[in-house]
Amino acid sequence: MSRYYDVVLCGTGIFFDNYAETPIIGFLTARRVEATDEAEAVKLAQHHVLVHWNHHYNAQHKLGVPTLKVTKVTPVRKWLNRTLNEDYFFFDSEAVKTEHLALIHHSARPWYRLR
């Protein structure tokens, strides 16, 4: 039986010169996928991200193919939760990465809870 999972991925190994002192070293992104188990959810989320990345970022800007690592996999238990944002959160340091992870985690709170 399939169910939905929220998968947060971290992409590294990209070339992104943002014309600042510290270059972009990676990104975080989240996807909600339907799968039979966590392993399949991770594979589907990675596939969706790589396809989207290659069509939008790599085709236009030649940023390279990222190495994707799983940051968090959560089964969706309550449908009143917001879907995770599917944007890319770019970071240039571990501190910024931590801030983005908190933002992604915070965006998945139920819609009826105050922020």
C-alpha positions, -999 to 999 in steps of 0.1 A, spaced: 0 0 0 14 34 -9 15 65 12 29 99 10 63 110 23 80 144 27 116 141 16 142 169 23 173 166 1 207 184 2 225 190 -31 262 197 -33 289 197 -59 275 225 -81 292 254 -97 274 286 -88 293 318 -87 272 344 -70 298 372 -74 304 374 -36 332 365 -13 317 331 -5 304 310 -34 273 289 -32 282 254 -21 248 237 -22 211 238 -18 182 223 1 149 213 -14 118 193 -3 94 171 -22 62 152 -13 60 119 -31 38 89 -31 57 56 -25 54 22 -9 83 28 15 110 53 25 136 39 1 113 43 -29 103 78 -17 139 88 -16 145 75 -51 115 92 -65 123 125 -48 159 124 -61 146 116 -96 122 146 -95 148 170 -83 174 159 -109 149 161 -137 138 196 -126 174 207 -120 186 196 -154 157 212 -173 158 245 -154 191 252 -138 216 231 -156 202 237 -191 202 275 -188 231 282 -164 254 252 -166 256 247 -128 265 210 -130 248 179 -117 244 180 -79 252 151 -56 220 146 -36 219 134 0 189 127 21 184 151 50 151 139 63 123 116 53 89 119 71 57 100 64 27 123 60 3 114 87 -19 145 89 -34 160 57 -39 193 74 -2 200 72 11 223 45 30 207 16 66 214 18 79 242 -4 95 229 -36 119 258 -40 156 256 -38 172 271 -8 209 279 -17 235 282 10 271 293 12 279 281 47 267 256 73 251 284 93 229 294 64 221 257 57 209 253 93 187 284 89 172 270 57 165 236 74 146 254 101 126 273 75 117 241 57 108 224 89 87 253 100 68 255 66 56 219 71 36 229 102 -2 224 102 -20 253 85 -41 260 115 -11 266 139 1 301 144 37 307 135 
